Amino acid sequence: MLTKHFFPFLLMATMLGGFSSCLDDDNLEENNTYLGNFEACWKAMDEHYCFFTEKNIDWDRVYQVYRPYFKDSVQNQVDEFQLLAQMLAVVKDGHVNLYSSFNTARYWSWFEDYENNFDENLLYDYYLGKKYWLTSGICYGMFSDTVGYMWYPSFASTIGETNLDYVLALLRNAKGLIIDVRNNGGGALTNVPTLANRFCTEKTLYSYIMHKTGKGHDDFSDLEPLYLKPQKGRIAWDASRQPVVVLTNRSCYSATNNFVAAMRSLDGTMTTDSTGARYPKIIKTMGDKTGGGGGLPLETILPNGWVLRFSACPILDHQKNQTENGIDPDFSVSMDSTSMFVDHKDDIIEAARAYIINNTRMEYKGKEEE
C-alpha cells in the first residue's frame, strides 16, 4: 500500500494556515510487481500532479506507450527504474524525482541548456576574498564602492532572525544591496518570507497557492493568498533609499524561484521616510531567467518501497502568473568570458553595482561636515 508524506524540506504549515495534504487518496493499492509499480506511479501522477494542463501533456497517451513494456519486457529492477524515470521525464519538471536504493531519477534539462552566468571561484578570488562575514549560510560584506553584498547559496540553510539583524545592521551605510541567489537550487520555503519580510514596510501580497481538490487534472482549490509582513522590533532595509538588486540565473529553482517572485512583488511599493515623504521601493532582478519550479512537491511510496516525488500544488506570483517555467529578470545581463578570465570581472555583479550607484538616495557627509 502507498503511504503519503509531505516532502521534508517544505514545512509550510505556518505559512499556509489551514493548508492540508494535497495527496489524501487511500485507494492507490497495487501489487509489488513491475506492472503494479508502473500502475501505482502513473496513477499517483495522474491524480495528483498539478501541471498537466500547463504543460499540455497527454498523460493517458503516456500510459498507452509505457504499459506494454512493464507488462511484457521488463526483466529486472534496473530496467524497471530506468523506464519509470524515462516516463517521468515526459513532464520536464525538476521537482519530479524517483528515489531507489541504487539511483535517483532527476530532470536537469531545465538548466542544462542555459549559460551558467555564475563562477564561484571568481566570486571568492576577486570579490569576497577573505574579508567576507558568514552567518545563517549567508556570505556578506561591503564592496569598495560602498555597495553591500549578500550571497545566499541555498535556502536549505535556515535563516535566523537575529542573524539577519546583524547582517542588515552591518550593511546599513551601504548605497544599496546586492542579494546574489545564483545557483541556489532551493530548500525550505519557510526561509523565503523570513528574508523577504525585511524589505517590506506593510503587509504585502506576494504569492498564491492552490491545492488539489479532486482527481481531475484541473481540480484545484481557489487561490489562497500568501503575504509578506514587516517584523516588529527587527531591522528592516529601506529599499526606497538604498536600492536592492537580486542576481539570478537559470539554476535558481524552487524556493529560490519563489523568493525572486516575492522580491518582485515589493518593487514600486511605497515607503514613508522620516520627513513624511513617500518614495517607491527599488527592488530589481538582474541576470538570467530563473529555472522555475513553481509547484509545492509531495512524496508517495510505491509498492516496492521507492519514493516518488512530484509537484502537487501550484504556486503563482502576486499577479497570478504561473512561475513553473521561470521568471524573466528586470534586466537581462550575461557574463562574458573575456571579462571573467582576462579582466576577472563578473558582469552581472558589475551591472548591479552600477545600477545601485546611479539610483541610490544615500548621502554621505564630507569631513568638513562631520
C-alpha positions as CSV (number, residue, x, y, z in Angstrom):
1,M,0.0,0.0,0.0
2,L,1.2,3.5,-0.8
3,T,1.8,5.9,2.1
4,K,1.9,9.7,1.7
5,H,4.2,12.3,3.1
6,F,4.9,16.0,2.7
7,F,8.4,16.5,1.3
8,P,10.5,17.2,4.5
9,F,12.0,20.4,3.1
10,L,8.6,22.1,2.8
11,L,7.4,22.8,6.3
12,M,4.8,25.3,5.3
13,A,2.1,24.9,7.9
14,T,2.6,28.3,9.4
15,M,2.7,30.0,6.0
16,L,-0.4,28.3,4.6
17,G,-2.7,28.3,7.6
18,G,-5.3,25.6,7.0
19,F,-3.5,24.1,4.1
20,S,-4.0,20.3,4.1
21,S,-2.3,17.4,2.3
22,C,-2.6,17.5,-1.4
23,L,-2.2,13.8,-1.5
24,D,-5.1,12.3,0.5
25,D,-6.4,9.4,-1.5
26,D,-6.0,5.9,0.2
27,N,-7.1,3.9,-2.9
28,L,-3.8,3.6,-4.7
29,E,-3.0,0.0,-3.7
30,E,-1.1,-2.0,-6.3
31,N,0.8,-5.2,-6.2
32,N,4.6,-5.2,-5.8
33,T,5.2,-6.3,-9.4
34,Y,6.8,-4.5,-12.3
35,L,3.4,-3.8,-13.7
36,G,2.0,-2.9,-10.3
37,N,4.7,-0.4,-9.6
38,F,4.1,1.2,-13.0
39,E,0.4,1.4,-12.3
40,A,0.9,3.0,-8.9
41,C,3.4,5.5,-10.3
42,W,1.3,6.5,-13.2
43,K,-1.9,6.7,-11.1
44,A,-0.3,8.9,-8.4
45,M,0.9,11.3,-11.1
46,D,-2.4,11.2,-12.9
47,E,-4.5,12.1,-9.9
48,H,-2.2,14.5,-8.1
49,Y,0.4,16.1,-10.4
50,C,-0.5,19.7,-10.9
51,F,0.9,20.9,-14.3
52,F,-0.5,18.6,-16.9
53,T,-2.7,21.3,-18.4
54,E,0.0,24.0,-18.0
55,K,2.5,21.8,-20.0
56,N,-0.1,20.3,-22.5
57,I,0.8,16.7,-21.6
58,D,-1.4,13.8,-22.7
59,W,-0.8,11.5,-19.7
60,D,-3.3,8.9,-21.0
61,R,-1.1,8.6,-24.1
62,V,1.9,8.1,-21.8
63,Y,0.1,5.2,-20.2
64,Q,-0.5,3.6,-23.5
65,V,3.1,3.9,-24.6
66,Y,4.7,2.6,-21.4
67,R,2.3,0.0,-20.0
68,P,3.3,-2.7,-22.6
69,Y,6.9,-2.5,-21.5
70,F,6.1,-3.2,-17.9
71,K,3.7,-6.0,-18.8
72,D,5.9,-7.9,-21.2
73,S,9.5,-6.6,-21.4
74,V,10.9,-5.5,-18.0
75,Q,13.3,-8.2,-16.7
76,N,14.9,-6.6,-13.6
77,Q,14.8,-3.6,-11.2
78,V,17.3,-1.6,-13.2
79,D,15.1,-1.9,-16.3
80,E,12.1,-1.0,-14.2
81,F,13.7,2.1,-12.7
82,Q,15.1,3.3,-16.0
83,L,11.7,3.0,-17.7
84,L,9.9,4.8,-14.9
85,A,12.5,7.5,-14.9
86,Q,12.0,7.9,-18.7
87,M,8.3,8.1,-18.3
88,L,8.5,10.7,-15.5
89,A,10.9,12.8,-17.6
90,V,8.0,13.5,-20.0
91,V,6.7,16.2,-17.6
92,K,10.0,18.1,-17.8
93,D,9.9,19.0,-14.1
94,G,12.9,19.3,-11.8
95,H,10.6,18.6,-8.8
96,V,9.8,15.1,-10.2
97,N,12.2,12.5,-8.8
98,L,12.2,8.8,-8.2
99,Y,14.4,7.6,-5.3
100,S,15.6,4.0,-5.1
101,S,18.5,2.4,-3.1
102,F,20.7,2.5,-6.1
103,N,19.7,5.6,-8.1
104,T,17.8,8.8,-8.2
105,A,15.9,9.9,-11.3
106,R,16.0,13.6,-11.9
107,Y,15.3,16.0,-14.7
108,W,18.1,18.5,-15.2
109,S,17.4,19.9,-18.7
110,W,15.6,22.8,-17.1
111,F,19.0,24.5,-16.6
112,E,21.5,22.5,-18.7
113,D,20.6,24.3,-22.0
114,Y,21.4,27.7,-20.5
115,E,24.6,29.6,-19.8
116,N,25.7,29.2,-16.2
117,N,26.2,33.0,-15.6
118,F,28.0,32.3,-12.3
119,D,31.5,31.4,-11.3
120,E,32.1,30.6,-7.7
121,N,35.9,30.8,-8.0
122,L,35.7,34.3,-9.5
123,L,33.4,35.3,-6.7
124,Y,35.8,34.1,-3.9
125,D,39.0,35.1,-5.6
126,Y,38.2,38.6,-6.8
127,Y,35.1,39.8,-4.8
128,L,34.7,38.1,-1.4
129,G,38.4,37.3,-0.8
130,K,39.0,36.5,2.8
131,K,37.2,39.6,4.2
132,Y,33.6,38.4,4.0
133,W,31.4,37.5,7.0
134,L,29.3,34.4,7.2
135,T,26.1,33.7,9.2
136,S,23.0,31.6,8.5
137,G,24.5,30.4,5.3
138,I,24.8,34.0,4.0
139,C,28.2,35.3,2.9
140,Y,28.2,39.1,3.2
141,G,30.3,42.3,3.2
142,M,30.8,45.7,1.6
143,F,32.5,46.4,-1.7
144,S,35.0,49.3,-2.1
145,D,32.3,51.5,-3.7
146,T,30.1,51.1,-0.6
147,V,27.7,48.7,-2.2
148,G,26.5,45.9,0.2
149,Y,26.6,42.3,-1.0
150,M,24.9,39.1,0.3
151,W,25.4,35.7,-1.3
152,Y,22.9,33.1,-0.2
153,P,23.9,29.8,-1.9
154,S,21.0,27.6,-0.5
155,F,17.6,28.1,1.0
156,A,18.3,24.8,2.9
157,S,20.4,27.0,5.3
158,T,18.0,28.2,8.0
159,I,18.0,32.0,8.3
160,G,17.9,33.3,11.9
161,E,16.1,36.5,12.6
162,T,18.9,37.7,14.9
163,N,21.4,36.8,12.3
164,L,19.6,38.9,9.8
165,D,19.5,41.8,12.2
166,Y,23.3,41.7,12.4
167,V,23.7,41.4,8.6
168,L,21.5,44.4,7.8
169,A,22.9,46.5,10.7
170,L,26.5,45.9,9.5
171,L,25.5,46.9,5.9
172,R,23.3,49.9,7.0
173,N,25.5,52.5,5.5
174,A,25.7,50.9,2.0
175,K,24.5,52.8,-1.1
176,G,22.3,49.7,-1.8
177,L,22.3,45.9,-1.5
178,I,23.0,43.1,-3.9
179,I,21.4,39.8,-3.0
180,D,23.0,37.1,-5.0
181,V,21.0,33.8,-5.3
182,R,22.6,32.5,-8.4
183,N,23.0,28.7,-8.4
184,N,20.7,28.5,-5.4
185,G,18.6,25.4,-6.2
186,G,16.1,26.0,-3.4
187,G,15.5,24.4,0.0
188,A,13.0,25.4,2.7
189,L,10.2,27.6,1.6
190,T,9.8,28.9,5.1
191,N,13.1,30.8,4.6
192,V,11.6,32.8,1.8
193,P,9.4,35.2,3.8
194,T,11.9,35.3,6.6
195,L,14.4,37.0,4.3
196,A,11.9,38.9,2.1
197,N,10.0,40.3,5.1
198,R,12.9,42.6,5.9
199,F,12.3,44.6,2.7
200,C,8.6,45.3,3.2
201,T,7.1,48.1,5.3
202,E,3.4,47.0,5.2
203,K,1.6,43.7,4.7
204,T,2.1,42.8,1.0
205,L,0.6,40.1,-1.1
206,Y,3.5,38.2,-2.7
207,S,2.1,34.8,-3.9
208,Y,-0.9,32.5,-4.3
209,I,-1.1,28.7,-3.8
210,M,-3.7,26.2,-4.9
211,H,-4.1,22.6,-3.9
212,K,-5.8,19.6,-5.5
213,T,-9.4,19.0,-4.5
214,G,-10.1,16.0,-6.8
215,K,-8.5,13.5,-9.1
216,G,-9.1,15.5,-12.3
217,H,-6.1,17.3,-13.8
218,D,-7.8,20.7,-13.2
219,D,-9.4,20.0,-9.9
220,F,-7.9,22.8,-7.7
221,S,-9.0,24.9,-4.8
222,D,-9.5,28.6,-5.0
223,L,-6.3,30.7,-4.9
224,E,-5.1,31.2,-1.3
225,P,-3.0,34.4,-0.9
226,L,0.4,34.5,0.9
227,Y,1.7,37.7,2.4
228,L,4.9,39.3,3.5
229,K,4.8,41.3,6.7
230,P,7.1,43.7,8.5
231,Q,8.8,42.3,11.5
232,K,8.2,44.4,14.6
233,G,11.4,45.0,16.6
234,R,13.6,43.8,13.8
235,I,15.9,45.7,11.5
236,A,14.4,46.4,8.1
237,W,16.0,47.6,4.8
238,D,14.8,50.9,3.2
239,A,14.8,49.9,-0.4
240,S,13.4,53.3,-1.4
241,R,16.7,54.9,-0.3
242,Q,19.1,52.0,-0.7
243,P,18.1,50.0,-3.9
244,V,18.2,46.3,-3.9
245,V,19.2,44.2,-6.9
246,V,18.6,40.4,-6.8
247,L,21.0,38.4,-9.0
248,T,19.6,35.4,-10.8
249,N,20.5,32.7,-13.3
250,R,18.8,29.6,-14.7
251,S,19.9,27.5,-11.7
252,C,17.7,29.5,-9.3
253,Y,15.0,26.9,-8.6
254,S,12.1,26.0,-6.3
255,A,12.2,28.1,-3.1
256,T,14.7,30.5,-4.8
257,N,12.2,31.0,-7.7
258,N,9.6,31.8,-5.0
259,F,11.9,34.3,-3.3
260,V,12.5,36.1,-6.6
261,A,8.8,36.4,-7.1
262,A,8.4,37.7,-3.6
263,M,11.0,40.4,-4.0
264,R,9.5,41.4,-7.3
265,S,6.1,41.9,-5.6
266,L,7.8,44.6,-3.4
267,D,9.3,46.7,-6.2
268,G,7.5,50.0,-6.5
269,T,5.6,49.7,-3.3
270,M,5.7,53.0,-1.3
271,T,7.8,53.8,1.8
272,T,7.3,56.8,4.0
273,D,10.6,58.3,5.3
274,S,11.4,60.2,8.5
275,T,10.3,63.5,6.9
276,G,6.9,62.1,5.8
277,A,7.9,62.0,2.1
278,R,6.9,58.9,0.2
279,Y,9.1,57.1,-2.2
280,P,8.8,53.8,-4.2
281,K,11.0,50.8,-3.3
282,I,13.6,50.0,-5.9
283,I,14.0,46.2,-5.9
284,K,15.1,44.8,-9.3
285,T,16.2,41.4,-10.6
286,M,19.2,41.1,-12.9
287,G,20.9,38.3,-14.7
288,D,19.2,35.4,-16.4
289,K,15.8,33.8,-16.3
290,T,15.3,31.6,-13.2
291,G,14.8,27.9,-13.5
292,G,11.2,27.8,-12.3
293,G,9.9,25.1,-10.0
294,G,6.6,26.7,-9.2
295,G,5.0,23.7,-7.6
296,L,4.9,22.5,-4.0
297,P,6.3,18.9,-4.1
298,L,5.0,16.0,-2.2
299,E,6.1,12.4,-1.8
300,T,4.5,9.0,-2.1
301,I,5.9,5.5,-1.7
302,L,5.5,2.9,-4.4
303,P,4.7,-0.8,-3.5
304,N,8.4,-1.7,-3.9
305,G,9.5,1.0,-1.5
306,W,10.8,3.5,-4.0
307,V,9.9,7.1,-3.2
308,L,8.1,9.2,-5.9
309,R,8.3,13.0,-5.5
310,F,6.3,15.3,-7.7
311,S,4.8,18.8,-8.0
312,A,1.3,18.7,-6.4
313,C,0.3,22.3,-5.6
314,P,0.9,25.2,-8.0
315,I,2.4,28.4,-6.5
316,L,1.7,31.6,-8.5
317,D,3.2,35.1,-8.2
318,H,1.3,38.1,-6.9
319,Q,-0.2,38.8,-10.3
320,K,-1.5,35.3,-10.6
321,N,1.1,34.3,-13.1
322,Q,2.5,30.7,-13.2
323,T,6.2,30.6,-12.4
324,E,6.8,26.9,-13.1
325,N,8.9,27.8,-16.3
326,G,10.9,30.5,-14.7
327,I,10.9,34.3,-14.1
328,D,12.5,36.7,-16.5
329,P,14.8,39.3,-14.9
330,D,14.1,43.0,-15.0
331,F,17.5,43.5,-16.6
332,S,19.0,40.7,-18.7
333,V,22.7,40.6,-18.2
334,S,25.1,37.7,-19.2
335,M,28.7,37.0,-18.1
336,D,31.3,37.5,-20.8
337,S,34.2,35.1,-20.9
338,T,36.7,37.8,-21.6
339,S,35.5,39.8,-18.6
340,M,35.7,36.6,-16.5
341,F,39.1,35.2,-17.5
342,V,41.0,38.3,-18.6
343,D,39.6,41.1,-16.5
344,H,38.4,38.9,-13.6
345,K,35.0,40.7,-13.6
346,D,31.6,39.3,-13.0
347,D,29.5,41.3,-15.5
348,I,26.2,40.7,-13.5
349,I,27.7,42.0,-10.3
350,E,29.3,45.0,-12.0
351,A,26.0,45.9,-13.7
352,A,24.2,45.6,-10.3
353,R,26.8,47.9,-8.6
354,A,26.4,50.5,-11.4
355,Y,22.6,50.4,-11.1
356,I,22.7,50.9,-7.4
357,I,25.2,53.8,-7.5
358,N,23.1,55.5,-10.2
359,N,19.8,55.1,-8.2
360,T,20.8,55.4,-4.5
361,R,19.4,58.2,-2.3
362,M,22.1,57.7,0.3
363,E,24.1,60.8,1.2
364,Y,27.4,60.8,2.9
365,K,28.8,63.7,5.0
366,G,32.2,65.1,4.0
367,K,34.9,65.5,6.6
368,E,34.2,69.2,6.9
369,E,30.6,68.5,7.9
370,E,31.4,65.8,10.5
